[in-house]
Amino acid sequence: MELRGTTDQHALLEGLNMPMLEMAVMTALVAVLVALLGTVLILRRYKGTSEEEKVRKVARFGWVGLIVYLVIFLIYYEQKATPKTIPYPFAKGDAAIAKGDFKTAIQAYEDVVKKYPTMAQAHFKLGMVYRMVKAIPKAKAELQIAIQEDPDRAEPYFALGSILWSQGTSIDALPYFQKGLSLDPSNPQKNFFIKIINRAKLEQKGLLKPGSSARPRLSPPAPDTSSSAPAPSPKGVVSP
């Protein structure tokens, strides 16, 4: 099911989507082909016998039942894939963060995750507030889920890469920063990410010792807004 927040033009994925509908159609086609092959083999076996007419009647009833089942099956998946409009679900959590009430924000976002467990945006927001309170293992877990549910969104890659960089070496962050920039090449913090990527490549070649004596904080430095254009909204981002 594709959910859309009423204040947002981007998709919030929850449950089944169009690829799943396509898979359902393919499954139905395979079922029809298997049934057709089975029918041909059975009729061929009983052809010319006293049981032939009885077998043909059973086959006809079987095909009617299969067609009815497949119609219901496809209607179910089609409904699951149809966009559904829902109220913006993050208002309570966003308001709590604005007030510095991270405990309430965590509870609010956890409630959204429970209600929509495959919504990438919900896991991303929960991961970010966990990061704010330095609950790093939980933050990493939620960001990983956000990436899994919507692999075409850049922010979770940047956020997870920043956490890994702050905890380990630039090599740990390398794949996440590279993927993030491939999805959002105009990100305002592009120079920061490229710096870490270049360092990681030197470490991989053995030209630089892993680690850093000037490790940044969990959040990358703020970009110079006077020389950087705002980044375009990536897929799946919801604005309150």
Summary of the structure (lengths in Angstrom):
residues: 240
radius of gyration: 26.0
end to end distance: 21.2
largest distance: 88.9
contacts: 700
relative contact order: 0.11
helix: 62%
strand: 4%
